[in-house]
Amino acid sequence: MTDYKDIRTMDELTAAISENKARIDAQGESVHTSLTTVQDFYTPKNLALQGVRRAALNVNFYTNALALVRALKKRLSK
């Protein structure tokens, strides 16, 4: 990174501007790549899958699911 107080000539200024432009362009590419990764991960399918996983880890989910299966089994056996 250039220390601007040390710039004395137009050539040094032009070089510093070019260096900053290249650095900003590189950061832009990094941000674009990160955004693309986030967009690929947070799809409706992945969000729904994550929700189901979190619900499945909940003990109450298993208790309710087993109760529902028992109720359906009881109702179907009548």
N, C-alpha and C positions, 0 to 999 in steps of 0.2 A: 504494500500500500504506500502510496506517495505521500510525503509530508509536504503539503502545499506551500509552506513558508520557505521551503528550499528552492522553489521554482523561480528561475531567473530569466529564462529565455522563452520565446514562442515555441521552439522545438521541444523543450521540456514540458511546456503546458500541453502541447498537442499529444505528446507521449503519455502524459498523465490522464488526459481525457480518454485516449484510446484504451489505456489500462482499465479505467473505471467502466467504460462501455463493455469491455470483454468480461469483467467481473459481474456486472449487472446481467448480462446475457446468460452467463453460467448460472447465476442464481435463478433466473427465470426458467431455465430448463429444469433445474432441480425442483422448483415449485410445481411446474407442469407435471413432472414425473410423479411427485407425491400426490397431486390432485387426481391423476389418472388411477393411481393405486387405490386411493380412497373411494373413488367412484366405482371401481370394479368390485370392491369389497362390500360396500353398502348398497347392494341391490335388494329389491323386495324379497327375493328368494332367501338371501343370506340373513336378512333381518328376521324373517319368519322362522328360519331354522334356529337362529340364536335364541329367539323367544321360546321356542319349543324346548330347546336344551335347558334353558334356565328353569322353565316350568317343570321339566322332568327331574331336575335335581332337587326340587322342592318335595319334602316328605309328604306334605298334604296332598300333592298331586297323586302320588301312588295310593294313598289311602282312599282318595275320592275315586280313582280309576278302579280299584278293586271293589269298592262298594257298588259302583255302576255295573261292573261285570256281574257281580252277585245278583243285583236287582234284575238285570236283563235275563240272566240264566233262570232265575226264579219265575219271572214272567213268561218266558218261553216254555218252561216245563209244565205250565198249567194247561 
